[in-house]
Amino acid sequence: MMSSLVQDFLDFAQIKSGKFRINIKPINIHEMLEKVMAIQREKANEAELKLVAETTNISKISQEGLIQKSVKKYSPVVYTDEQRVM
């Protein structure tokens, strides 16, 4: 948590100086959501809240690495800067 706050301050300084860089790469929405949920789950439990996330129309990758296409769904892979999204 503290490291992300420090990173945010560094990002702000880079934006002001015109040297900000974005690290865009392919990421899996489901995996990123699980990371975010893991971080926030403890806080939710302390506040006696139920934390729920639902992805609709986003495919899951099967164990064979193939996208399940039973219903029209979108790829779970997007190109973004994962650190900024998190």
Backbone as XML, in Angstrom:
<?xml version="1.0"?>
<chain id="A" units="angstrom">
  <residue number="1" name="MET">
    <atom name="N" x="0.830" y="-1.187" z="0.000"/>
    <atom name="CA" x="0.000" y="0.000" z="0.000"/>
    <atom name="C" x="0.873" y="1.249" z="0.000"/>
  </residue>
  <residue number="2" name="MET">
    <atom name="N" x="1.846" y="1.284" z="0.887"/>
    <atom name="CA" x="2.725" y="2.457" z="0.980"/>
    <atom name="C" x="3.558" y="2.605" z="-0.286"/>
  </residue>
  <residue number="3" name="SER">
    <atom name="N" x="3.992" y="1.472" z="-0.856"/>
    <atom name="CA" x="4.802" y="1.556" z="-2.076"/>
    <atom name="C" x="3.993" y="2.120" z="-3.237"/>
  </residue>
  <residue number="4" name="SER">
    <atom name="N" x="2.698" y="1.805" z="-3.292"/>
    <atom name="CA" x="1.889" y="2.355" z="-4.381"/>
    <atom name="C" x="1.664" y="3.848" z="-4.192"/>
  </residue>
  <residue number="5" name="LEU">
    <atom name="N" x="1.595" y="4.304" z="-2.941"/>
    <atom name="CA" x="1.459" y="5.733" z="-2.669"/>
    <atom name="C" x="2.725" y="6.478" z="-3.098"/>
  </residue>
  <residue number="6" name="VAL">
    <atom name="N" x="3.864" y="5.910" z="-2.778"/>
    <atom name="CA" x="5.142" y="6.499" z="-3.189"/>
    <atom name="C" x="5.228" y="6.528" z="-4.708"/>
  </residue>
  <residue number="7" name="GLN">
    <atom name="N" x="4.796" y="5.429" z="-5.345"/>
    <atom name="CA" x="4.826" y="5.369" z="-6.808"/>
    <atom name="C" x="3.924" y="6.440" z="-7.415"/>
  </residue>
  <residue number="8" name="ASP">
    <atom name="N" x="2.771" y="6.679" z="-6.790"/>
    <atom name="CA" x="1.863" y="7.724" z="-7.279"/>
    <atom name="C" x="2.523" y="9.099" z="-7.224"/>
  </residue>
  <residue number="9" name="PHE">
    <atom name="N" x="3.242" y="9.381" z="-6.135"/>
    <atom name="CA" x="3.947" y="10.662" z="-6.021"/>
    <atom name="C" x="5.041" y="10.788" z="-7.086"/>
  </residue>
  <residue number="10" name="LEU">
    <atom name="N" x="5.751" y="9.690" z="-7.325"/>
    <atom name="CA" x="6.786" y="9.696" z="-8.358"/>
    <atom name="C" x="6.171" y="9.918" z="-9.743"/>
  </residue>
  <residue number="11" name="ASP">
    <atom name="N" x="5.032" y="9.276" z="-9.984"/>
    <atom name="CA" x="4.328" y="9.470" z="-11.250"/>
    <atom name="C" x="3.940" y="10.932" z="-11.433"/>
  </residue>
  <residue number="12" name="PHE">
    <atom name="N" x="3.406" y="11.535" z="-10.378"/>
    <atom name="CA" x="2.994" y="12.929" z="-10.448"/>
    <atom name="C" x="4.184" y="13.822" z="-10.787"/>
  </residue>
  <residue number="13" name="ALA">
    <atom name="N" x="5.321" y="13.565" z="-10.161"/>
    <atom name="CA" x="6.526" y="14.347" z="-10.438"/>
    <atom name="C" x="6.956" y="14.162" z="-11.895"/>
  </residue>
  <residue number="14" name="GLN">
    <atom name="N" x="6.858" y="12.933" z="-12.403"/>
    <atom name="CA" x="7.222" y="12.673" z="-13.797"/>
    <atom name="C" x="6.261" y="13.373" z="-14.759"/>
  </residue>
  <residue number="15" name="ILE">
    <atom name="N" x="4.989" y="13.413" z="-14.409"/>
    <atom name="CA" x="4.007" y="14.103" z="-15.255"/>
    <atom name="C" x="4.348" y="15.586" z="-15.321"/>
  </residue>
  <residue number="16" name="LYS">
    <atom name="N" x="4.645" y="16.174" z="-14.159"/>
    <atom name="CA" x="4.981" y="17.597" z="-14.119"/>
    <atom name="C" x="6.229" y="17.910" z="-14.933"/>
  </residue>
  <residue number="17" name="SER">
    <atom name="N" x="7.189" y="16.992" z="-14.926"/>
    <atom name="CA" x="8.439" y="17.233" z="-15.650"/>
    <atom name="C" x="8.362" y="16.801" z="-17.115"/>
  </residue>
  <residue number="18" name="GLY">
    <atom name="N" x="7.239" y="16.197" z="-17.508"/>
    <atom name="CA" x="7.087" y="15.752" z="-18.891"/>
    <atom name="C" x="7.816" y="14.460" z="-19.200"/>
  </residue>
  <residue number="19" name="LYS">
    <atom name="N" x="8.177" y="13.686" z="-18.186"/>
    <atom name="CA" x="8.933" y="12.448" z="-18.392"/>
    <atom name="C" x="8.143" y="11.194" z="-18.007"/>
  </residue>
  <residue number="20" name="PHE">
    <atom name="N" x="6.841" y="11.318" z="-17.917"/>
    <atom name="CA" x="6.000" y="10.193" z="-17.520"/>
    <atom name="C" x="5.940" y="9.153" z="-18.633"/>
  </residue>
  <residue number="21" name="ARG">
    <atom name="N" x="6.091" y="7.887" z="-18.271"/>
    <atom name="CA" x="6.028" y="6.797" z="-19.239"/>
    <atom name="C" x="4.968" y="5.791" z="-18.792"/>
  </residue>
  <residue number="22" name="ILE">
    <atom name="N" x="4.250" y="5.291" z="-19.758"/>
    <atom name="CA" x="3.249" y="4.264" z="-19.491"/>
    <atom name="C" x="3.811" y="2.927" z="-19.941"/>
  </residue>
  <residue number="23" name="ASN">
    <atom name="N" x="3.608" y="1.899" z="-19.136"/>
    <atom name="CA" x="4.093" y="0.559" z="-19.440"/>
    <atom name="C" x="2.913" y="-0.290" z="-19.915"/>
  </residue>
  <residue number="24" name="ILE">
    <atom name="N" x="2.583" y="-0.185" z="-21.200"/>
    <atom name="CA" x="1.437" y="-0.914" z="-21.737"/>
    <atom name="C" x="1.874" y="-2.300" z="-22.176"/>
  </residue>
  <residue number="25" name="LYS">
    <atom name="N" x="1.115" y="-3.294" z="-21.690"/>
    <atom name="CA" x="1.383" y="-4.684" z="-22.055"/>
    <atom name="C" x="0.073" y="-5.459" z="-21.941"/>
  </residue>
  <residue number="26" name="PRO">
    <atom name="N" x="0.009" y="-6.660" z="-22.524"/>
    <atom name="CA" x="-1.223" y="-7.443" z="-22.412"/>
    <atom name="C" x="-1.378" y="-7.991" z="-20.994"/>
  </residue>
  <residue number="27" name="ILE">
    <atom name="N" x="-2.574" y="-7.833" z="-20.436"/>
    <atom name="CA" x="-2.856" y="-8.391" z="-19.114"/>
    <atom name="C" x="-4.196" y="-9.112" z="-19.159"/>
  </residue>
  <residue number="28" name="ASN">
    <atom name="N" x="-4.374" y="-10.055" z="-18.268"/>
    <atom name="CA" x="-5.617" y="-10.805" z="-18.161"/>
    <atom name="C" x="-6.484" y="-10.128" z="-17.110"/>
  </residue>
  <residue number="29" name="ILE">
    <atom name="N" x="-7.675" y="-9.705" z="-17.503"/>
    <atom name="CA" x="-8.594" y="-8.996" z="-16.605"/>
    <atom name="C" x="-8.888" y="-9.821" z="-15.358"/>
  </residue>
  <residue number="30" name="HIS">
    <atom name="N" x="-9.125" y="-11.114" z="-15.528"/>
    <atom name="CA" x="-9.466" y="-11.969" z="-14.386"/>
    <atom name="C" x="-8.323" y="-12.022" z="-13.380"/>
  </residue>
  <residue number="31" name="GLU">
    <atom name="N" x="-7.098" y="-12.163" z="-13.869"/>
    <atom name="CA" x="-5.950" y="-12.224" z="-12.969"/>
    <atom name="C" x="-5.752" y="-10.897" z="-12.241"/>
  </residue>
  <residue number="32" name="MET">
    <atom name="N" x="-5.900" y="-9.785" z="-12.962"/>
    <atom name="CA" x="-5.737" y="-8.487" z="-12.334"/>
    <atom name="C" x="-6.832" y="-8.253" z="-11.292"/>
  </residue>
  <residue number="33" name="LEU">
    <atom name="N" x="-8.046" y="-8.644" z="-11.615"/>
    <atom name="CA" x="-9.149" y="-8.484" z="-10.672"/>
    <atom name="C" x="-8.911" y="-9.302" z="-9.409"/>
  </residue>
  <residue number="34" name="GLU">
    <atom name="N" x="-8.376" y="-10.494" z="-9.559"/>
    <atom name="CA" x="-8.059" y="-11.316" z="-8.387"/>
    <atom name="C" x="-7.006" y="-10.644" z="-7.499"/>
  </residue>
  <residue number="35" name="LYS">
    <atom name="N" x="-6.023" y="-10.014" z="-8.118"/>
    <atom name="CA" x="-5.009" y="-9.296" z="-7.337"/>
    <atom name="C" x="-5.631" y="-8.147" z="-6.555"/>
  </residue>
  <residue number="36" name="VAL">
    <atom name="N" x="-6.488" y="-7.374" z="-7.220"/>
    <atom name="CA" x="-7.148" y="-6.248" z="-6.563"/>
    <atom name="C" x="-8.046" y="-6.753" z="-5.440"/>
  </residue>
  <residue number="37" name="MET">
    <atom name="N" x="-8.789" y="-7.818" z="-5.695"/>
    <atom name="CA" x="-9.680" y="-8.378" z="-4.681"/>
    <atom name="C" x="-8.894" y="-8.872" z="-3.470"/>
  </residue>
  <residue number="38" name="ALA">
    <atom name="N" x="-7.755" y="-9.487" z="-3.712"/>
    <atom name="CA" x="-6.932" y="-9.974" z="-2.604"/>
    <atom name="C" x="-6.457" y="-8.818" z="-1.724"/>
  </residue>
  <residue number="39" name="ILE">
    <atom name="N" x="-6.103" y="-7.705" z="-2.359"/>
    <atom name="CA" x="-5.647" y="-6.535" z="-1.614"/>
    <atom name="C" x="-6.790" y="-5.942" z="-0.781"/>
  </residue>
  <residue number="40" name="GLN">
    <atom name="N" x="-7.971" y="-5.843" z="-1.372"/>
    <atom name="CA" x="-9.099" y="-5.191" z="-0.716"/>
    <atom name="C" x="-9.897" y="-6.108" z="0.213"/>
  </residue>
  <residue number="41" name="ARG">
    <atom name="N" x="-9.769" y="-7.421" z="0.055"/>
    <atom name="CA" x="-10.544" y="-8.376" z="0.841"/>
    <atom name="C" x="-10.322" y="-8.214" z="2.337"/>
  </residue>
  <residue number="42" name="GLU">
    <atom name="N" x="-9.077" y="-8.021" z="2.752"/>
    <atom name="CA" x="-8.775" y="-7.878" z="4.173"/>
    <atom name="C" x="-9.472" y="-6.647" z="4.762"/>
  </residue>
  <residue number="43" name="LYS">
    <atom name="N" x="-9.434" y="-5.553" z="4.043"/>
    <atom name="CA" x="-10.107" y="-4.334" z="4.510"/>
    <atom name="C" x="-11.612" y="-4.550" z="4.607"/>
  </residue>
  <residue number="44" name="ALA">
    <atom name="N" x="-12.176" y="-5.232" z="3.624"/>
    <atom name="CA" x="-13.611" y="-5.503" z="3.640"/>
    <atom name="C" x="-13.975" y="-6.392" z="4.824"/>
  </residue>
  <residue number="45" name="ASN">
    <atom name="N" x="-13.166" y="-7.413" z="5.087"/>
    <atom name="CA" x="-13.428" y="-8.305" z="6.217"/>
    <atom name="C" x="-13.374" y="-7.547" z="7.543"/>
  </residue>
  <residue number="46" name="GLU">
    <atom name="N" x="-12.407" y="-6.655" z="7.688"/>
    <atom name="CA" x="-12.298" y="-5.868" z="8.917"/>
    <atom name="C" x="-13.540" y="-4.998" z="9.130"/>
  </residue>
  <residue number="47" name="ALA">
    <atom name="N" x="-14.109" y="-4.512" z="8.045"/>
    <atom name="CA" x="-15.305" y="-3.671" z="8.126"/>
    <atom name="C" x="-16.583" y="-4.510" z="8.085"/>
  </residue>
  <residue number="48" name="GLU">
    <atom name="N" x="-16.426" y="-5.836" z="8.131"/>
    <atom name="CA" x="-17.544" y="-6.771" z="8.076"/>
    <atom name="C" x="-18.406" y="-6.556" z="6.834"/>
  </residue>
  <residue number="49" name="LEU">
    <atom name="N" x="-17.731" y="-6.348" z="5.709"/>
    <atom name="CA" x="-18.394" y="-6.179" z="4.425"/>
    <atom name="C" x="-18.108" y="-7.380" z="3.543"/>
  </residue>
  <residue number="50" name="LYS">
    <atom name="N" x="-19.035" y="-7.682" z="2.670"/>
    <atom name="CA" x="-18.841" y="-8.750" z="1.695"/>
    <atom name="C" x="-18.332" y="-8.122" z="0.408"/>
  </residue>
  <residue number="51" name="LEU">
    <atom name="N" x="-17.192" y="-8.560" z="-0.063"/>
    <atom name="CA" x="-16.580" y="-8.021" z="-1.271"/>
    <atom name="C" x="-16.878" y="-8.963" z="-2.435"/>
  </residue>
  <residue number="52" name="VAL">
    <atom name="N" x="-17.522" y="-8.431" z="-3.476"/>
    <atom name="CA" x="-17.929" y="-9.245" z="-4.620"/>
    <atom name="C" x="-17.498" y="-8.544" z="-5.901"/>
  </residue>
  <residue number="53" name="ALA">
    <atom name="N" x="-17.005" y="-9.323" z="-6.842"/>
    <atom name="CA" x="-16.684" y="-8.799" z="-8.175"/>
    <atom name="C" x="-17.266" y="-9.761" z="-9.191"/>
  </residue>
  <residue number="54" name="GLU">
    <atom name="N" x="-17.876" y="-9.217" z="-10.202"/>
    <atom name="CA" x="-18.483" y="-10.049" z="-11.238"/>
    <atom name="C" x="-18.016" y="-9.560" z="-12.598"/>
  </residue>
  <residue number="55" name="THR">
    <atom name="N" x="-17.590" y="-10.488" z="-13.421"/>
    <atom name="CA" x="-17.230" y="-10.140" z="-14.793"/>
    <atom name="C" x="-18.279" y="-10.755" z="-15.710"/>
  </residue>
  <residue number="56" name="THR">
    <atom name="N" x="-18.883" y="-9.932" z="-16.514"/>
    <atom name="CA" x="-19.926" y="-10.373" z="-17.431"/>
    <atom name="C" x="-19.418" y="-10.193" z="-18.855"/>
  </residue>
  <residue number="57" name="ASN">
    <atom name="N" x="-19.675" y="-11.169" z="-19.676"/>
    <atom name="CA" x="-19.283" y="-11.140" z="-21.091"/>
    <atom name="C" x="-17.770" y="-11.116" z="-21.294"/>
  </residue>
  <residue number="58" name="ILE">
    <atom name="N" x="-17.029" y="-11.613" z="-20.334"/>
    <atom name="CA" x="-15.581" y="-11.730" z="-20.494"/>
    <atom name="C" x="-15.231" y="-13.209" z="-20.365"/>
  </residue>
  <residue number="59" name="SER">
    <atom name="N" x="-14.637" y="-13.750" z="-21.386"/>
    <atom name="CA" x="-14.296" y="-15.171" z="-21.400"/>
    <atom name="C" x="-13.254" y="-15.487" z="-20.349"/>
  </residue>
  <residue number="60" name="LYS">
    <atom name="N" x="-13.256" y="-16.733" z="-19.925"/>
    <atom name="CA" x="-12.180" y="-17.249" z="-19.084"/>
    <atom name="C" x="-11.351" y="-18.175" z="-19.960"/>
  </residue>
  <residue number="61" name="ILE">
    <atom name="N" x="-10.074" y="-18.195" z="-19.709"/>
    <atom name="CA" x="-9.196" y="-19.082" z="-20.475"/>
    <atom name="C" x="-9.303" y="-20.479" z="-19.870"/>
  </residue>
  <residue number="62" name="SER">
    <atom name="N" x="-9.533" y="-21.470" z="-20.702"/>
    <atom name="CA" x="-9.605" y="-22.842" z="-20.212"/>
    <atom name="C" x="-8.209" y="-23.332" z="-19.868"/>
  </residue>
  <residue number="63" name="GLN">
    <atom name="N" x="-8.137" y="-24.481" z="-19.233"/>
    <atom name="CA" x="-6.831" y="-25.032" z="-18.860"/>
    <atom name="C" x="-5.980" y="-25.322" z="-20.084"/>
  </residue>
  <residue number="64" name="GLU">
    <atom name="N" x="-6.610" y="-25.538" z="-21.214"/>
    <atom name="CA" x="-5.858" y="-25.793" z="-22.444"/>
    <atom name="C" x="-5.406" y="-24.491" z="-23.093"/>
  </residue>
  <residue number="65" name="GLY">
    <atom name="N" x="-5.804" y="-23.354" z="-22.518"/>
    <atom name="CA" x="-5.391" y="-22.073" z="-23.069"/>
    <atom name="C" x="-6.315" y="-21.564" z="-24.161"/>
  </residue>
  <residue number="66" name="LEU">
    <atom name="N" x="-7.484" y="-22.187" z="-24.313"/>
    <atom name="CA" x="-8.424" y="-21.772" z="-25.340"/>
    <atom name="C" x="-9.554" y="-20.967" z="-24.721"/>
  </residue>
  <residue number="67" name="ILE">
    <atom name="N" x="-10.033" y="-19.975" z="-25.441"/>
    <atom name="CA" x="-11.145" y="-19.175" z="-24.951"/>
    <atom name="C" x="-12.435" y="-19.954" z="-25.137"/>
  </residue>
  <residue number="68" name="GLN">
    <atom name="N" x="-13.236" y="-20.052" z="-24.075"/>
    <atom name="CA" x="-14.528" y="-20.721" z="-24.161"/>
    <atom name="C" x="-15.487" y="-19.817" z="-24.910"/>
  </residue>
  <residue number="69" name="LYS">
    <atom name="N" x="-16.175" y="-20.364" z="-25.912"/>
    <atom name="CA" x="-17.035" y="-19.530" z="-26.752"/>
    <atom name="C" x="-18.480" y="-20.028" z="-26.756"/>
  </residue>
  <residue number="70" name="SER">
    <atom name="N" x="-19.020" y="-20.444" z="-25.620"/>
    <atom name="CA" x="-20.396" y="-20.918" z="-25.571"/>
    <atom name="C" x="-21.381" y="-19.772" z="-25.777"/>
  </residue>
  <residue number="71" name="VAL">
    <atom name="N" x="-21.045" y="-18.590" z="-25.309"/>
    <atom name="CA" x="-21.863" y="-17.390" z="-25.461"/>
    <atom name="C" x="-20.928" y="-16.323" z="-25.978"/>
  </residue>
  <residue number="72" name="LYS">
    <atom name="N" x="-21.456" y="-15.343" z="-26.728"/>
    <atom name="CA" x="-20.582" y="-14.282" z="-27.229"/>
    <atom name="C" x="-19.936" y="-13.565" z="-26.048"/>
  </residue>
  <residue number="73" name="LYS">
    <atom name="N" x="-18.641" y="-13.692" z="-25.954"/>
    <atom name="CA" x="-17.893" y="-13.080" z="-24.867"/>
    <atom name="C" x="-16.668" y="-12.395" z="-25.432"/>
  </residue>
  <residue number="74" name="TYR">
    <atom name="N" x="-16.107" y="-11.523" z="-24.642"/>
    <atom name="CA" x="-14.930" y="-10.773" z="-25.052"/>
    <atom name="C" x="-13.682" y="-11.383" z="-24.440"/>
  </residue>
  <residue number="75" name="SER">
    <atom name="N" x="-12.569" y="-11.155" z="-25.084"/>
    <atom name="CA" x="-11.294" y="-11.676" z="-24.607"/>
    <atom name="C" x="-10.962" y="-11.104" z="-23.233"/>
  </residue>
  <residue number="76" name="PRO">
    <atom name="N" x="-10.389" y="-11.921" z="-22.346"/>
    <atom name="CA" x="-9.990" y="-11.422" z="-21.040"/>
    <atom name="C" x="-8.680" y="-10.643" z="-21.094"/>
  </residue>
  <residue number="77" name="VAL">
    <atom name="N" x="-8.061" y="-10.590" z="-22.270"/>
    <atom name="CA" x="-6.776" y="-9.915" z="-22.401"/>
    <atom name="C" x="-6.989" y="-8.501" z="-22.946"/>
  </residue>
  <residue number="78" name="VAL">
    <atom name="N" x="-6.439" y="-7.523" z="-22.226"/>
    <atom name="CA" x="-6.479" y="-6.135" z="-22.666"/>
    <atom name="C" x="-5.068" y="-5.573" z="-22.608"/>
  </residue>
  <residue number="79" name="TYR">
    <atom name="N" x="-4.832" y="-4.513" z="-23.350"/>
    <atom name="CA" x="-3.535" y="-3.854" z="-23.349"/>
    <atom name="C" x="-3.646" y="-2.587" z="-22.515"/>
  </residue>
  <residue number="80" name="THR">
    <atom name="N" x="-2.933" y="-2.564" z="-21.405"/>
    <atom name="CA" x="-2.989" y="-1.422" z="-20.502"/>
    <atom name="C" x="-1.775" y="-1.433" z="-19.590"/>
  </residue>
  <residue number="81" name="ASP">
    <atom name="N" x="-1.670" y="-0.406" z="-18.782"/>
    <atom name="CA" x="-0.625" y="-0.338" z="-17.769"/>
    <atom name="C" x="-1.221" y="-0.877" z="-16.479"/>
  </residue>
  <residue number="82" name="GLU">
    <atom name="N" x="-0.900" y="-2.106" z="-16.153"/>
    <atom name="CA" x="-1.515" y="-2.796" z="-15.015"/>
    <atom name="C" x="-1.326" y="-2.033" z="-13.702"/>
  </residue>
  <residue number="83" name="GLN">
    <atom name="N" x="-0.142" y="-1.513" z="-13.490"/>
    <atom name="CA" x="0.127" y="-0.795" z="-12.245"/>
    <atom name="C" x="-0.800" y="0.413" z="-12.098"/>
  </residue>
  <residue number="84" name="ARG">
    <atom name="N" x="-1.032" y="1.144" z="-13.190"/>
    <atom name="CA" x="-1.908" y="2.312" z="-13.132"/>
    <atom name="C" x="-3.352" y="1.923" z="-12.881"/>
  </residue>
  <residue number="85" name="VAL">
    <atom name="N" x="-3.782" y="0.821" z="-13.482"/>
    <atom name="CA" x="-5.149" y="0.363" z="-13.284"/>
    <atom name="C" x="-5.349" y="-0.095" z="-11.843"/>
  </residue>
  <residue number="86" name="MET">
    <atom name="N" x="-4.383" y="-0.817" z="-11.325"/>
    <atom name="CA" x="-4.519" y="-1.296" z="-9.948"/>
    <atom name="C" x="-4.480" y="-0.138" z="-8.982"/>
  </residue>
</chain>
